[in-house]
Amino acid sequence: MDVSSSTAANVNSSTQVEVLKKAIDVQEKSVLKVLESANEQSKQVTAQKTGMGNNLNFTA
C-alpha cells in the first residue's frame, strides 16, 4: 500500500513539474512577443517624432 501511494505521488509530482515547465515556456514566448511589439512601436514613435522613415538607406 505504501509503495503504490508513494509511486502515485511521484508520478503526480512529476506531471506537475512538466505542466509548470510548459506553462513557463508559454509565458516566456508571450512576454517575448510583447517585448518585440513594444520595441517595434517604440521605433515607429521615434521615427514619427523625428520625421524620419522606418526604412532609410544612406549610401556614401
N, C-alpha and C positions, 0 to 999 in steps of 0.2 A: 504494500500500500504506500509506504513512504517513497519507494523508488519511482513509482508511476506518478505520484503527485509532484515529486521533485523534477522529473523529466518534463512533465507538462508545464511546470513553472519556467523551466529553462527554455522550452520552445516558445512559450508566450513572451518571455523576456526578449528572446532573440528576434521574434517577429516585431515586437515593439521598437526595437533598435532599428530594424530595417525600415519600418514605417517612418520613424523620425528622420533617418538619413534621407529618405526620399522627399519628405516634407521640406527639409532644409535645402536640398538641391533645387526643388521647385521655387522656394523663396529666393534663393541666390539668383536664379535665372530671372525672376520677376524684378528683383532690385536692379540687376544689370540693365534690363530693358528700360526701367525708369530713369536710371542714370544716363544712359545713352540718349534717351529722348530729351532729358533736361539739358544735356550738353549741346545737342543739335539746336534746341530752342534758344539757348544762350548765344550760340554762334549767329543765329538768324537775327536776334535782337541787336547784337553788336553790329552786324552788317547794316541793319536799318538805321541805327543811331549814327554810324559813321558815314552813311551814304555809300558804302562800298557793297558791291555784289558778293554773292557767295562764291562764285567761280571766276576769279580773276587770274589771268596768266600774264605775268610780266616777263618780257624777253629783252635781253640786252642787245 
